[in-house]
Amino acid sequence: MYDKPTSRVPTTVDALDQFFPGRQISLKPLDDRPEVSFTICKLSTPVTQSIVLLAKPDEPDAGDPKQVVIKIFDPRFLHARIPKIPSHRAHPWNFANEQAAAMARPQNLDLSYKELDDMKYSDNPDDLSGEELATHCLLWEEHFYRLVMESYDSELAAYDRLKEFQGSVIPRFIMAGKFIPPDERAIQPPALVLEYVPSVNLRDVSFDAITPAICAQLLSAVESFPLHGVIHCDLTLNNIHLSPPEQPVRGVVFDFGFAMIRSEDDEEEEWMMLGNSDVEWVRMLLGKDLRRYRASERDGRISTFN
């Protein structure tokens, strides 16, 4: 079950092998509606936190959009499986580990994140074998599962709380469901279907297109998010877009997978202070330092659907 550091790890190439243009995929809505099928147009690369697809509904109803964005929160393709430090161990996906983690999940529900971390780092896998090694692999798979579920829960909650911004400064939410995998899996990864907004990200947009009106709109929205119980926390050049790409008239914020969702325990002063940090960060990104931020992030380029 445990693979050495040289073993093949799921990457963007692996995702491209499964999510290629023309392939049909199916989602099961969370309500009682039947499965909905889509045809893939393009996979956004590189794949890091979730699978992001441009797709078209196979049987759209009247008034349905011709193209949508589908986000699949699948731990199989999570970039965190690849260690940032080359000497550290990789944790490739395999069905046996996923199945073992899924079977043990009911018993591990009360296991805190700290307890999980302590347990998965407590042993050197080179010193393990048999059941101990299987448990070690199971704990890491549980860790990856929790990472994507936390991201999914944050994004779903953010779209629910920011309903009044949908269709203007954030995409419209269309549906939530479960992805029906084409091969044998122990889970059905959660998925979101969102409005496709033709746009260009802040890294690639012309400087002249960033008008005072667009800046004011974006800053006003990001300032309002905390009042609705959401702090984005990942407002990078890749997650702030301008639309339409040819002649932008509005800003659009994408990707709430790392968002903080306010709970009853969050104190007002601290919450608003965290929210103001997002506002000041966007103010800097939209200001005179944009060229410097573009240069510093040039190696993290994200593709677009356009």
N, C-alpha and C positions, 0 to 999 in steps of 0.2 A: 504493500500500500504506500510506502514512503519512497519518494523519488529523490535521487541525488541531485546536487545543484546543476549538473549538466543536462538533466532531463528536460524534455520539451514542455513548456508552460503555455497555457492558453494565451493567445495574443490577438492582435488585430487580424493577423492572417487567418487564425482559426475562426474568428467571427465572420470574416469574408467568405470562408468556405461554407458557412451555414446560412448567412443572410446576404444572398447575392440577388442582383436585379432579376426580376421575373419570377422569383420563388413566391409561392403562396404560403401565408401563415394564418393561424387562427387564434382568436382570443375568446375566452368565455367571460361574458360580462358578470359583474358581481351580483346583479339582480337575476331574475328568472328568464331573461331573454336568451334565445338560442345563440350558439357560437356565431361570431362575426369573422369573416375572412377578408384578408387584404393581400395585395400583390406588392412586393417590395420594389421600390424604384431605386433606392440608394441607401447605403449604410454610411453614417457619419463616422469618420476616423480621425485620430486614433480612438480605440475603444478603451475607456478608463474605468468609469464608475457604472455605466449602464450602456445597453445597446440602444442606439438612437437611429431610427429608420424613417426615411421618407417613403410613404406608401400610399396606395390608392385603394379605397374600398371596392370590393368585388361586386357588391350589390347595393349601391347607394340608393337611399330614398330621395325623393324630390327635395331639393334644397340642401342636401348634404354636400360638404366640400369634396372637390375632386381629388384632393391630396391632403394627407394628414401626417403628423409626426407621431410615431409610436416609440415610447420609451419602455424597454424591458429591463427589469431589475434582476439580472441573472448572475448569481455568484460564480457561475462557471467561467465567465469572461472578466472577472474583476481584476483590475490591474494590480491590486494590492497583493495578489498571489506572487508577484515578481518582487523580490526584495530590493530595496533601494541600495543596500550595501552588497556588492557582488559576492562577498565571502559568506553571506547569510543564506540560509536554505530557502529554496523555492517550494511552493506548495501547490503543485498542479492539481487540477480537478480530475477526479475519476468517479465513476458511478458507485463503486463500493463505499468510498468515504461519504459521498452524499447520502447514500441509502442508510448507512450506519448512523449518521448524524440526525437524519430525519426520524429514524426509529427511536433514538434516544431523546429527541427534543421534548416530549412531554415530561420526562423526568428532569430535564435541565432548565425548565422554565424559570425556576427560582434562583438559578445561578446568575449572580451579578456579573457585570462586565469586569470588575476587578478580580473576582474569583476566577472567571474564565481566563483572564490574562495570566494570573499567577499559575494556574494549572498548565496552560499550554507552553509556558516558558520554564517550567520547573525541571524538565528533563532534557538531556541531549538525545535526540532521536537515534544517534549512532550507537547509543548504549541500550537501546530498547529492542524488543522483539516480541512476537506473539501478541497476546492481548494488550500488553502495555503499549506497544507501538500502535495498535489499532485504536486505542483510546486517545493517544496523542494526535493521530490524524483526524479522529472524530472531533476533537476539541477545536482544531484549526478550521475544520469545515463549518462548525457551528459559528465560529467567529466571522467567517466570510458571509454566511447567511445573515447574521445579525447586521452586518455592515450594510448590505443592500436593502434589508427590510427597514432599517432606520432611515435610509435615504428615501425609499418609497413612501414611508409614513409621513416624512417631513414634506415631501412634494405634494402629496395628496391633501394634507392639512392646509398647506399654504394656498393652494388653488381654491379650497373651500372658503378660507377666511378672506381671500382677496377677490371675491366674486365681482365687486364693482369695478375692478381694474381689468377684468378679462375683456379682450377685444380691443384694448387701447394700449396700455403699457405692459401687459402680459398676454400671452396667447389664451384663446378660449379653451376651456376644459371640455372635452367631448365625452369621454367615458373612462372607467377603470375596469380592469378585468384581470384574467390570468392567461398567460401565454401557454398554448398547448405545444409542448416540444415535439419535434419530429422524430426524436430518438428516445431510447429508454432513459427515463429520469425518475428520481424519487420525489421531486417537487414540481409544481407548476409555478414558475416565477411570476410575480405580479407585474402588471403593465399599465401604462397610462396612454390614452390617445388624446392628442392635443391639436389645436389649430396649427396649420402650417403657415408661417408668416415669412414671405420672401423678404430677405434682409441682408445686411452686411454687418459684420461685427466691428467693434470699435478699433480693433487692430488694423483692419484693412480699409476702413472707410476713408474717403478724402477728408482732409482737415477742414476744407471749406464747407463740407456738408454738415458739420457740427455747429448748427446755428444757435444763437442765444435762446430761441424759442424751444428747441429740442432739449437744450441743457436745463432750462427751467422746468420743462415737463418731467424729465427724468429725476431731477432733484426733488421736486414736489412729491412724486410718487414714492421714491425711496424713503423720504421723510415721513410719509403717511403709512407705510407698511407696518411699523411697530405699533401704531395706534390700532391696527387690526390684528395684532398678535403675531406678527411675522417679522423676523430680521433675516435678510438674505444670507449674509456671512460669506458669500463667494462671488462678489461682484468684480470679476476679472474682465479683461479686454474681450475675452471670448463669450462672456455671458451678457454683455450689453450690446445690443444691436440697433441699427437704424433701418427704417423701412419707409417706402420701398427702396431697394438698393440703388436704382438709377437716379432718383431724386428724393432723398429722405425727407419726410415731413414729421416723423415721430420716432421716439425711442422705444425700444421693447426690451424687457428684462426676461432672461431665460434661466432655467435650471435652478430650482429651489431644493435640490437634493441635500444640501448642507444647511438648510435654513433652520433657525431656532424658532420653535413654536411656543408661544407664551403659555405658561401654566398658572394655576392659582397661587403657587408658591413664589412666583417671581415678583420681586419688589419693584414698585413703579420707578423709583429713581435710578436703580441699577439697569432696569430694562431700557429706559429711554436713553441712558448713557451709551449702552451697547448699540442702540439704533442710530444714535448720532455718529458713531464711529463709521457706520456704513455710509451715511450722508457725506461725511468729510472725505471718505475714500473716493466716492464717486465724483465729488467736487474736484479732487486732484486729478482723477483720470480724465475728466472733461476739460481740464485747464491746460496751462502752458507746459506741464510736465508730461503730456501724452507721448511726445516723441521719445522721451527717456524710457517710459514704461514699455513702449513698443519695442525698443531695442533690447531691454532686459528680458522680455518674454519671447523673443523671436524664435527660440528653440522649441517652444511649446505650441506651435501653430496647430489650430484645429480646422479641419475642413468644413466647408459649408455645403448646402444642398444646391446652391445656385450655379 
